[in-house]
Amino acid sequence: MAAPRPEPVFDQPKIELHVHLDGAIRVQTILEVAKRRGISLPADTVEEMTQIIIVKKPATLTEFLGKFAEYMHVIAGDREAIKRIAYEFVEDKAKEGVIYVEVRYSPHLMANTQVEPIPWDQKKGDISPDDVVQLVNEGLSEGERAFNIKARSILCCMRHMPSWSMEVVELCKKYRHGGVVAIDLAGDESLNCEACPGHRMAYEEAERCGIHRTVHAGEVGPPSVVQEAVEILKAERIGHGYRTLEDKGLYKRLLAQNMHFELCPISSKLTGACDPDFTKHPVITFKRDKANYSLNTDDPLIFNSTLNLDYSTVQEYMGLTEEEFKRLNIASAQSSFLPKKEKKDLLNKLYEAYGMVQRTVF
């Protein structure tokens, strides 16, 4: 059964800042790549494979992560597939009315890097993390030209693999003029930086070199994870951040700092991060307080969703209006990791589309 595809409730240009490339792949592509590579899958139709991949009700973290294992071995380590999914991702976002997107991924996981190091020539089909970044950049760039939107990428460190993090920041530095705009940290929030100093060192290097920084924090972990992200890792944006609201002092400080929160409504329900009752969702508090936040899909493949479904959900259950959609998209553009000139151009596009006479001043 395909995901519901409601008519857009906000049929205007949109910005998306938190979406994972490996969680936004077309099922048809998975099937075609598996056939080309001779990889056996548990289903051979889009409908059947979709039902295997998607999360239908609030799941545990283990159940959620298990969904990636159903298909990522098909894509990981394959040059043609990696470039293809990046290109198709841009096309899919253009169809949703997105004019600027920042898509994130782990170069090591996409390369199919093993936890225990093995010589590259002994790993069938594997490519290096550097190769992955080049391929994704090529796919995004070709998609930009074909579909007239702007796409940039964020490279993810993984909390359970601090040994990868310095290589990730080096890749951010190498490709900062080739499409990579920031570094991210994702994974099990119980693994803090005291236990994993590799992440702290990577983020210190990122800050030193002017690499932008976002961190998954406060999705299921306590507010202290958000505080660590801001104070230790010097995060400029917070991925999710719902649990910040449990620490009123921290929340007040971050509001005063205009910290940007990358919110993912559909995702937050299906991962069990938030109350499944959407009328009690943290988005309502962020909206009330005029916080700096964006609306995002996170992993639309696994959640069987679209950005338009997130928008219609927050309109129906959380009272967001067209004016609030405009406000949050302008805030999203302002909080993007684009260079100043490109950010100014992006904001002016939004102001023009929204019928606003305001122009950006930096």
Long-range contacts (C-beta under 8 A, 24 or more apart in sequence): 1-47, 1-50, 1-51, 2-47, 2-50, 2-304, 3-304, 3-305, 3-306, 3-309, 4-309, 5-306, 5-308, 5-309, 6-308, 6-309, 6-312, 7-308, 8-96, 8-97, 8-308, 8-311, 8-312, 9-308, 9-311, 9-312, 9-315, 10-97, 10-311, 10-315, 10-322, 10-325, 11-97, 12-97, 12-322, 12-325, 12-326, 12-329, 12-353, 12-354, 13-97, 13-98, 13-99, 13-329, 13-349, 13-350, 13-353, 14-96, 14-97, 14-98, 14-99, 14-307, 14-311, 14-329, 15-98, 15-99, 15-100, 15-101, 15-294, 15-329, 15-332, 15-333, 15-336, 15-346, 15-350, 16-93, 16-98, 16-100, 16-101, 16-102, 16-294, 16-295, 16-296, 16-297, 16-307, 16-332, 17-101, 17-102, 17-237, 17-260, 17-262, 17-294, 17-296, 17-332, 17-335, 17-336, 18-102, 18-104, 18-239, 18-240, 18-262, 18-263, 18-264, 18-294, 18-296, 18-297, 18-298, 19-101, 19-102, 19-103, 19-104, 19-296, 19-297, 19-298, 19-299, 19-300, 20-103, 20-104, 20-105, 20-298, 20-299, 21-85, 21-86, 21-89, 21-103, 21-104, 21-105, 21-110, 21-136, 21-153, 22-68, 22-72, 22-75, 22-105, 22-106, 22-109, 22-110, 23-68, 23-298, 23-299, 23-300, 23-301, 23-302, 24-85, 24-89, 24-92, 24-103, 24-297, 24-299, 24-300, 24-301, 25-71, 25-75, 25-85, 25-88, 25-89, 25-301, 26-85, 26-88, 26-92, 26-301, 27-53, 27-301, 29-81, 29-84, 29-85, 29-88, 30-71, 30-74, 30-75, 33-74, 33-75, 33-78, 33-80, 33-81, 33-84, 34-74, 36-80, 37-74, 37-78, 37-125, 39-73, 39-74, 41-71, 41-74, 42-70, 50-304, 53-301, 53-302, 54-301, 54-302, 54-303, 54-304, 55-270, 55-271, 55-302, 55-303, 55-304, 56-304, 57-270, 58-269, 58-270, 58-271, 58-272, 58-276, 59-270, 59-271, 59-272, 60-272, 61-188, 61-220, 61-271, 61-272, 64-270, 64-271, 64-302, 67-302, 68-302, 72-109, 73-112, 75-110, 76-109, 76-110, 76-111, 76-112, 77-111, 77-112, 77-123, 77-125, 77-126, 77-127, 78-125, 79-127, 79-131, 79-135, 82-110, 82-127, 82-132, 82-135, 82-136, 82-139, 83-135, 83-136, 83-138, 83-139, 84-139, 85-139, 86-135, 86-136, 86-137, 86-138, 86-139, 86-140, 86-143, 87-139, 87-140, 87-142, 87-143, 87-146, 88-143, 89-139, 89-140, 89-143, 89-151, 90-139, 90-140, 90-143, 90-144, 90-146, 90-147, 90-149, 90-151, 91-143, 91-146, 91-147, 93-149, 93-151, 93-307, 94-143, 94-147, 94-148, 94-149, 96-306, 96-307, 96-308, 97-307, 97-308, 98-149, 98-307, 99-149, 99-150, 99-346, 99-349, 99-350, 100-149, 100-150, 100-151, 100-152, 100-333, 100-336, 100-338, 100-346, 101-149, 101-150, 101-151, 101-152, 102-151, 102-152, 102-153, 102-154, 102-181, 102-182, 102-336, 102-337, 103-140, 103-151, 103-152, 103-153, 103-154, 104-153, 104-154, 104-155, 104-156, 104-184, 104-186, 105-132, 105-136, 105-153, 105-154, 105-155, 105-156, 106-155, 106-156, 106-157, 106-158, 106-164, 106-168, 106-186, 107-132, 107-133, 107-155, 107-156, 107-168, 107-171, 108-158, 108-161, 108-164, 108-167, 108-168, 109-158, 110-136, 113-164, 115-161, 129-164, 129-167, 129-168, 129-171, 130-171, 130-174, 133-171, 133-174, 133-175, 133-178, 133-180, 134-175, 134-178, 136-179, 137-175, 137-178, 137-179, 137-180, 140-179, 141-179, 150-338, 150-342, 150-346, 151-179, 152-179, 152-180, 152-181, 152-337, 152-338, 153-179, 153-180, 153-181, 154-180, 154-181, 154-182, 154-183, 154-184, 154-214, 154-337, 155-180, 155-182, 155-183, 155-184, 156-183, 156-184, 156-185, 156-186, 157-183, 157-184, 157-185, 157-186, 157-199, 157-202, 158-185, 158-186, 158-187, 159-185, 159-186, 159-187, 159-188, 159-189, 159-191, 159-196, 159-199, 160-187, 160-188, 160-191, 162-196, 162-197, 162-198, 162-199, 163-198, 164-198, 165-198, 165-199, 165-201, 165-202, 166-198, 166-201, 166-202, 166-205, 168-202, 169-202, 169-203, 169-205, 169-206, 169-209, 169-211, 172-206, 172-211, 173-209, 173-211, 176-211, 181-212, 181-336, 181-337, 181-338, 182-211, 182-212, 182-213, 182-214, 182-337, 183-211, 183-212, 183-213, 183-214, 184-213, 184-214, 184-215, 184-216, 184-239, 185-215, 185-216, 185-229, 185-233, 186-216, 186-239, 187-216, 189-216, 189-217, 189-218, 189-219, 189-220, 189-221, 189-225, 190-221, 192-225, 192-228, 193-228, 193-232, 193-233, 199-233, 200-232, 200-233, 203-232, 203-233, 203-234, 207-234, 212-236, 212-337, 213-237, 214-238, 214-239, 214-262, 214-337, 215-239, 216-240, 217-241, 218-242, 218-243, 218-244, 219-243, 219-268, 219-271, 219-273, 220-271, 220-272, 220-273, 222-246, 223-247, 223-250, 223-251, 226-250, 226-254, 230-254, 230-259, 236-260, 236-335, 236-337, 237-261, 237-262, 237-335, 238-262, 240-264, 240-268, 240-273, 242-268, 242-273, 242-274, 242-282, 245-282, 245-285, 255-289, 255-291, 258-292, 259-292, 260-292, 260-293, 260-294, 260-331, 260-332, 260-335, 261-286, 261-291, 261-292, 261-293, 261-294, 262-293, 262-294, 262-296, 263-293, 263-294, 263-295, 263-296, 264-295, 264-296, 264-297, 264-298, 264-310, 265-295, 265-310, 265-313, 265-314, 265-318, 266-297, 266-298, 266-303, 266-305, 266-309, 266-310, 266-313, 267-296, 267-297, 267-298, 267-299, 267-303, 267-305, 270-302, 270-303, 278-313, 278-314, 278-316, 278-317, 278-318, 279-317, 279-318, 281-314, 281-317, 281-318, 283-314, 283-318, 283-320, 284-318, 284-319, 287-318, 287-319, 287-320, 287-324, 290-327, 292-331, 292-334, 292-335, 293-328, 293-331, 293-332, 294-328, 294-329, 294-331, 294-332, 294-335, 295-328, 326-350, 326-354, 326-356, 330-354
